[in-house]
Amino acid sequence: MGIWIELGVFLLVFVFGLHQLYDLKKEKLKREQSKDLAEKAKR
């Protein structure tokens, strides 16, 4: 019975980690786009 609890906790942590990686990629893309926009505005 205890192994199912551990497996559930592991899966929750794994899904949370994947979600964090997804958010990180999204923020990096947004930062790069705003950087490019700022460079174009300077010209």
mmCIF file of the N, C-alpha and C atoms, coordinates in Angstrom:
data_MODEL
# 
_entry.id   MODEL 
# 
loop_
_atom_site.group_PDB 
_atom_site.id 
_atom_site.type_symbol 
_atom_site.label_atom_id 
_atom_site.label_alt_id 
_atom_site.label_comp_id 
_atom_site.label_asym_id 
_atom_site.label_entity_id 
_atom_site.label_seq_id 
_atom_site.pdbx_PDB_ins_code 
_atom_site.Cartn_x 
_atom_site.Cartn_y 
_atom_site.Cartn_z 
_atom_site.occupancy 
_atom_site.B_iso_or_equiv 
_atom_site.pdbx_formal_charge 
_atom_site.auth_seq_id 
_atom_site.auth_comp_id 
_atom_site.auth_asym_id 
_atom_site.auth_atom_id 
_atom_site.pdbx_PDB_model_num 
ATOM 1   N N  . MET A 1 1  ? 0.830  -1.206 0.000   1.00 0.00 ? 1  MET A N  1 
ATOM 2   C CA . MET A 1 1  ? 0.000  0.000  0.000   1.00 0.00 ? 1  MET A CA 1 
ATOM 3   C C  . MET A 1 1  ? 0.866  1.258  0.000   1.00 0.00 ? 1  MET A C  1 
ATOM 4   N N  . GLY A 1 2  ? 1.932  1.254  0.777   1.00 0.00 ? 2  GLY A N  1 
ATOM 5   C CA . GLY A 1 2  ? 2.791  2.432  0.891   1.00 0.00 ? 2  GLY A CA 1 
ATOM 6   C C  . GLY A 1 2  ? 3.475  2.805  -0.406  1.00 0.00 ? 2  GLY A C  1 
ATOM 7   N N  . ILE A 1 3  ? 3.748  1.786  -1.236  1.00 0.00 ? 3  ILE A N  1 
ATOM 8   C CA . ILE A 1 3  ? 4.432  2.077  -2.490  1.00 0.00 ? 3  ILE A CA 1 
ATOM 9   C C  . ILE A 1 3  ? 3.563  2.917  -3.418  1.00 0.00 ? 3  ILE A C  1 
ATOM 10  N N  . TRP A 1 4  ? 2.234  2.747  -3.341  1.00 0.00 ? 4  TRP A N  1 
ATOM 11  C CA . TRP A 1 4  ? 1.345  3.543  -4.191  1.00 0.00 ? 4  TRP A CA 1 
ATOM 12  C C  . TRP A 1 4  ? 1.366  5.012  -3.780  1.00 0.00 ? 4  TRP A C  1 
ATOM 13  N N  . ILE A 1 5  ? 1.500  5.254  -2.484  1.00 0.00 ? 5  ILE A N  1 
ATOM 14  C CA . ILE A 1 5  ? 1.598  6.646  -2.009  1.00 0.00 ? 5  ILE A CA 1 
ATOM 15  C C  . ILE A 1 5  ? 2.891  7.268  -2.522  1.00 0.00 ? 5  ILE A C  1 
ATOM 16  N N  . GLU A 1 6  ? 4.002  6.521  -2.406  1.00 0.00 ? 6  GLU A N  1 
ATOM 17  C CA . GLU A 1 6  ? 5.287  7.029  -2.893  1.00 0.00 ? 6  GLU A CA 1 
ATOM 18  C C  . GLU A 1 6  ? 5.249  7.259  -4.399  1.00 0.00 ? 6  GLU A C  1 
ATOM 19  N N  . LEU A 1 7  ? 4.627  6.343  -5.131  1.00 0.00 ? 7  LEU A N  1 
ATOM 20  C CA . LEU A 1 7  ? 4.529  6.487  -6.572  1.00 0.00 ? 7  LEU A CA 1 
ATOM 21  C C  . LEU A 1 7  ? 3.688  7.717  -6.937  1.00 0.00 ? 7  LEU A C  1 
ATOM 22  N N  . GLY A 1 8  ? 2.615  7.941  -6.215  1.00 0.00 ? 8  GLY A N  1 
ATOM 23  C CA . GLY A 1 8  ? 1.776  9.117  -6.458  1.00 0.00 ? 8  GLY A CA 1 
ATOM 24  C C  . GLY A 1 8  ? 2.535  10.410 -6.198  1.00 0.00 ? 8  GLY A C  1 
ATOM 25  N N  . VAL A 1 9  ? 3.301  10.443 -5.109  1.00 0.00 ? 9  VAL A N  1 
ATOM 26  C CA . VAL A 1 9  ? 4.096  11.635 -4.797  1.00 0.00 ? 9  VAL A CA 1 
ATOM 27  C C  . VAL A 1 9  ? 5.144  11.853 -5.877  1.00 0.00 ? 9  VAL A C  1 
ATOM 28  N N  . PHE A 1 10 ? 5.805  10.773 -6.317  1.00 0.00 ? 10 PHE A N  1 
ATOM 29  C CA . PHE A 1 10 ? 6.807  10.887 -7.360  1.00 0.00 ? 10 PHE A CA 1 
ATOM 30  C C  . PHE A 1 10 ? 6.193  11.443 -8.647  1.00 0.00 ? 10 PHE A C  1 
ATOM 31  N N  . LEU A 1 11 ? 5.020  10.938 -9.015  1.00 0.00 ? 11 LEU A N  1 
ATOM 32  C CA . LEU A 1 11 ? 4.365  11.418 -10.229 1.00 0.00 ? 11 LEU A CA 1 
ATOM 33  C C  . LEU A 1 11 ? 3.969  12.892 -10.114 1.00 0.00 ? 11 LEU A C  1 
ATOM 34  N N  . LEU A 1 12 ? 3.505  13.307 -8.940  1.00 0.00 ? 12 LEU A N  1 
ATOM 35  C CA . LEU A 1 12 ? 3.167  14.718 -8.744  1.00 0.00 ? 12 LEU A CA 1 
ATOM 36  C C  . LEU A 1 12 ? 4.396  15.602 -8.902  1.00 0.00 ? 12 LEU A C  1 
ATOM 37  N N  . VAL A 1 13 ? 5.510  15.182 -8.316  1.00 0.00 ? 13 VAL A N  1 
ATOM 38  C CA . VAL A 1 13 ? 6.752  15.954 -8.426  1.00 0.00 ? 13 VAL A CA 1 
ATOM 39  C C  . VAL A 1 13 ? 7.221  15.991 -9.877  1.00 0.00 ? 13 VAL A C  1 
ATOM 40  N N  . PHE A 1 14 ? 7.103  14.875 -10.574 1.00 0.00 ? 14 PHE A N  1 
ATOM 41  C CA . PHE A 1 14 ? 7.530  14.797 -11.975 1.00 0.00 ? 14 PHE A CA 1 
ATOM 42  C C  . PHE A 1 14 ? 6.698  15.737 -12.849 1.00 0.00 ? 14 PHE A C  1 
ATOM 43  N N  . VAL A 1 15 ? 5.382  15.715 -12.667 1.00 0.00 ? 15 VAL A N  1 
ATOM 44  C CA . VAL A 1 15 ? 4.504  16.586 -13.443 1.00 0.00 ? 15 VAL A CA 1 
ATOM 45  C C  . VAL A 1 15 ? 4.789  18.054 -13.121 1.00 0.00 ? 15 VAL A C  1 
ATOM 46  N N  . PHE A 1 16 ? 5.033  18.349 -11.853 1.00 0.00 ? 16 PHE A N  1 
ATOM 47  C CA . PHE A 1 16 ? 5.358  19.720 -11.469 1.00 0.00 ? 16 PHE A CA 1 
ATOM 48  C C  . PHE A 1 16 ? 6.661  20.172 -12.137 1.00 0.00 ? 16 PHE A C  1 
ATOM 49  N N  . GLY A 1 17 ? 7.646  19.290 -12.198 1.00 0.00 ? 17 GLY A N  1 
ATOM 50  C CA . GLY A 1 17 ? 8.917  19.613 -12.854 1.00 0.00 ? 17 GLY A CA 1 
ATOM 51  C C  . GLY A 1 17 ? 8.731  19.877 -14.333 1.00 0.00 ? 17 GLY A C  1 
ATOM 52  N N  . LEU A 1 18 ? 7.934  19.065 -15.009 1.00 0.00 ? 18 LEU A N  1 
ATOM 53  C CA . LEU A 1 18 ? 7.664  19.285 -16.427 1.00 0.00 ? 18 LEU A CA 1 
ATOM 54  C C  . LEU A 1 18 ? 6.967  20.631 -16.643 1.00 0.00 ? 18 LEU A C  1 
ATOM 55  N N  . HIS A 1 19 ? 6.043  20.951 -15.760 1.00 0.00 ? 19 HIS A N  1 
ATOM 56  C CA . HIS A 1 19 ? 5.330  22.220 -15.862 1.00 0.00 ? 19 HIS A CA 1 
ATOM 57  C C  . HIS A 1 19 ? 6.298  23.393 -15.697 1.00 0.00 ? 19 HIS A C  1 
ATOM 58  N N  . GLN A 1 20 ? 7.248  23.267 -14.767 1.00 0.00 ? 20 GLN A N  1 
ATOM 59  C CA . GLN A 1 20 ? 8.238  24.323 -14.552 1.00 0.00 ? 20 GLN A CA 1 
ATOM 60  C C  . GLN A 1 20 ? 9.111  24.505 -15.785 1.00 0.00 ? 20 GLN A C  1 
ATOM 61  N N  . LEU A 1 21 ? 9.525  23.406 -16.420 1.00 0.00 ? 21 LEU A N  1 
ATOM 62  C CA . LEU A 1 21 ? 10.347 23.493 -17.628 1.00 0.00 ? 21 LEU A CA 1 
ATOM 63  C C  . LEU A 1 21 ? 9.579  24.181 -18.756 1.00 0.00 ? 21 LEU A C  1 
ATOM 64  N N  . TYR A 1 22 ? 8.299  23.865 -18.872 1.00 0.00 ? 22 TYR A N  1 
ATOM 65  C CA . TYR A 1 22 ? 7.464  24.486 -19.895 1.00 0.00 ? 22 TYR A CA 1 
ATOM 66  C C  . TYR A 1 22 ? 7.379  25.996 -19.667 1.00 0.00 ? 22 TYR A C  1 
ATOM 67  N N  . ASP A 1 23 ? 7.146  26.392 -18.410 1.00 0.00 ? 23 ASP A N  1 
ATOM 68  C CA . ASP A 1 23 ? 7.072  27.819 -18.090 1.00 0.00 ? 23 ASP A CA 1 
ATOM 69  C C  . ASP A 1 23 ? 8.400  28.509 -18.362 1.00 0.00 ? 23 ASP A C  1 
ATOM 70  N N  . LEU A 1 24 ? 9.503  27.838 -18.063 1.00 0.00 ? 24 LEU A N  1 
ATOM 71  C CA . LEU A 1 24 ? 10.826 28.406 -18.278 1.00 0.00 ? 24 LEU A CA 1 
ATOM 72  C C  . LEU A 1 24 ? 11.067 28.676 -19.768 1.00 0.00 ? 24 LEU A C  1 
ATOM 73  N N  . LYS A 1 25 ? 10.703 27.720 -20.610 1.00 0.00 ? 25 LYS A N  1 
ATOM 74  C CA . LYS A 1 25 ? 10.871 27.905 -22.058 1.00 0.00 ? 25 LYS A CA 1 
ATOM 75  C C  . LYS A 1 25 ? 10.008 29.056 -22.562 1.00 0.00 ? 25 LYS A C  1 
ATOM 76  N N  . LYS A 1 26 ? 8.776  29.153 -22.034 1.00 0.00 ? 26 LYS A N  1 
ATOM 77  C CA . LYS A 1 26 ? 7.862  30.206 -22.458 1.00 0.00 ? 26 LYS A CA 1 
ATOM 78  C C  . LYS A 1 26 ? 8.413  31.582 -22.063 1.00 0.00 ? 26 LYS A C  1 
ATOM 79  N N  . GLU A 1 27 ? 8.935  31.700 -20.851 1.00 0.00 ? 27 GLU A N  1 
ATOM 80  C CA . GLU A 1 27 ? 9.489  32.977 -20.387 1.00 0.00 ? 27 GLU A CA 1 
ATOM 81  C C  . GLU A 1 27 ? 10.736 33.353 -21.175 1.00 0.00 ? 27 GLU A C  1 
ATOM 82  N N  . LYS A 1 28 ? 11.563 32.367 -21.499 1.00 0.00 ? 28 LYS A N  1 
ATOM 83  C CA . LYS A 1 28 ? 12.775 32.649 -22.272 1.00 0.00 ? 28 LYS A CA 1 
ATOM 84  C C  . LYS A 1 28 ? 12.410 33.184 -23.658 1.00 0.00 ? 28 LYS A C  1 
ATOM 85  N N  . LEU A 1 29 ? 11.409 32.592 -24.277 1.00 0.00 ? 29 LEU A N  1 
ATOM 86  C CA . LEU A 1 29 ? 10.959 33.040 -25.594 1.00 0.00 ? 29 LEU A CA 1 
ATOM 87  C C  . LEU A 1 29 ? 10.411 34.464 -25.509 1.00 0.00 ? 29 LEU A C  1 
ATOM 88  N N  . LYS A 1 30 ? 9.634  34.736 -24.464 1.00 0.00 ? 30 LYS A N  1 
ATOM 89  C CA . LYS A 1 30 ? 9.062  36.068 -24.294 1.00 0.00 ? 30 LYS A CA 1 
ATOM 90  C C  . LYS A 1 30 ? 10.175 37.108 -24.090 1.00 0.00 ? 30 LYS A C  1 
ATOM 91  N N  . ARG A 1 31 ? 11.194 36.755 -23.296 1.00 0.00 ? 31 ARG A N  1 
ATOM 92  C CA . ARG A 1 31 ? 12.305 37.669 -23.036 1.00 0.00 ? 31 ARG A CA 1 
ATOM 93  C C  . ARG A 1 31 ? 13.093 37.953 -24.314 1.00 0.00 ? 31 ARG A C  1 
ATOM 94  N N  . GLU A 1 32 ? 13.324 36.913 -25.128 1.00 0.00 ? 32 GLU A N  1 
ATOM 95  C CA . GLU A 1 32 ? 14.046 37.102 -26.385 1.00 0.00 ? 32 GLU A CA 1 
ATOM 96  C C  . GLU A 1 32 ? 13.257 37.991 -27.337 1.00 0.00 ? 32 GLU A C  1 
ATOM 97  N N  . GLN A 1 33 ? 11.943 37.816 -27.386 1.00 0.00 ? 33 GLN A N  1 
ATOM 98  C CA . GLN A 1 33 ? 11.117 38.638 -28.275 1.00 0.00 ? 33 GLN A CA 1 
ATOM 99  C C  . GLN A 1 33 ? 11.133 40.099 -27.833 1.00 0.00 ? 33 GLN A C  1 
ATOM 100 N N  . SER A 1 34 ? 11.051 40.354 -26.536 1.00 0.00 ? 34 SER A N  1 
ATOM 101 C CA . SER A 1 34 ? 11.059 41.744 -26.072 1.00 0.00 ? 34 SER A CA 1 
ATOM 102 C C  . SER A 1 34 ? 12.444 42.364 -26.287 1.00 0.00 ? 34 SER A C  1 
ATOM 103 N N  . LYS A 1 35 ? 13.502 41.568 -26.184 1.00 0.00 ? 35 LYS A N  1 
ATOM 104 C CA . LYS A 1 35 ? 14.851 42.056 -26.446 1.00 0.00 ? 35 LYS A CA 1 
ATOM 105 C C  . LYS A 1 35 ? 15.001 42.457 -27.905 1.00 0.00 ? 35 LYS A C  1 
ATOM 106 N N  . ASP A 1 36 ? 14.493 41.622 -28.803 1.00 0.00 ? 36 ASP A N  1 
ATOM 107 C CA . ASP A 1 36 ? 14.547 41.941 -30.227 1.00 0.00 ? 36 ASP A CA 1 
ATOM 108 C C  . ASP A 1 36 ? 13.736 43.208 -30.539 1.00 0.00 ? 36 ASP A C  1 
ATOM 109 N N  . LEU A 1 37 ? 12.599 43.335 -29.908 1.00 0.00 ? 37 LEU A N  1 
ATOM 110 C CA . LEU A 1 37 ? 11.754 44.506 -30.107 1.00 0.00 ? 37 LEU A CA 1 
ATOM 111 C C  . LEU A 1 37 ? 12.471 45.770 -29.635 1.00 0.00 ? 37 LEU A C  1 
ATOM 112 N N  . ALA A 1 38 ? 13.155 45.682 -28.515 1.00 0.00 ? 38 ALA A N  1 
ATOM 113 C CA . ALA A 1 38 ? 13.895 46.833 -27.985 1.00 0.00 ? 38 ALA A CA 1 
ATOM 114 C C  . ALA A 1 38 ? 15.039 47.221 -28.911 1.00 0.00 ? 38 ALA A C  1 
ATOM 115 N N  . GLU A 1 39 ? 15.715 46.232 -29.479 1.00 0.00 ? 39 GLU A N  1 
ATOM 116 C CA . GLU A 1 39 ? 16.816 46.522 -30.404 1.00 0.00 ? 39 GLU A CA 1 
ATOM 117 C C  . GLU A 1 39 ? 16.293 47.204 -31.665 1.00 0.00 ? 39 GLU A C  1 
ATOM 118 N N  . LYS A 1 40 ? 15.141 46.766 -32.165 1.00 0.00 ? 40 LYS A N  1 
ATOM 119 C CA . LYS A 1 40 ? 14.565 47.377 -33.363 1.00 0.00 ? 40 LYS A CA 1 
ATOM 120 C C  . LYS A 1 40 ? 14.115 48.807 -33.069 1.00 0.00 ? 40 LYS A C  1 
ATOM 121 N N  . ALA A 1 41 ? 13.665 49.061 -31.859 1.00 0.00 ? 41 ALA A N  1 
ATOM 122 C CA . ALA A 1 41 ? 13.207 50.407 -31.495 1.00 0.00 ? 41 ALA A CA 1 
ATOM 123 C C  . ALA A 1 41 ? 14.377 51.377 -31.408 1.00 0.00 ? 41 ALA A C  1 
ATOM 124 N N  . LYS A 1 42 ? 15.554 50.883 -31.052 1.00 0.00 ? 42 LYS A N  1 
ATOM 125 C CA . LYS A 1 42 ? 16.739 51.752 -30.957 1.00 0.00 ? 42 LYS A CA 1 
ATOM 126 C C  . LYS A 1 42 ? 17.192 52.250 -32.334 1.00 0.00 ? 42 LYS A C  1 
ATOM 127 N N  . ARG A 1 43 ? 16.985 51.438 -33.353 1.00 0.00 ? 43 ARG A N  1 
ATOM 128 C CA . ARG A 1 43 ? 17.476 51.799 -34.689 1.00 0.00 ? 43 ARG A CA 1 
ATOM 129 C C  . ARG A 1 43 ? 16.707 52.951 -35.286 1.00 0.00 ? 43 ARG A C  1 
# 
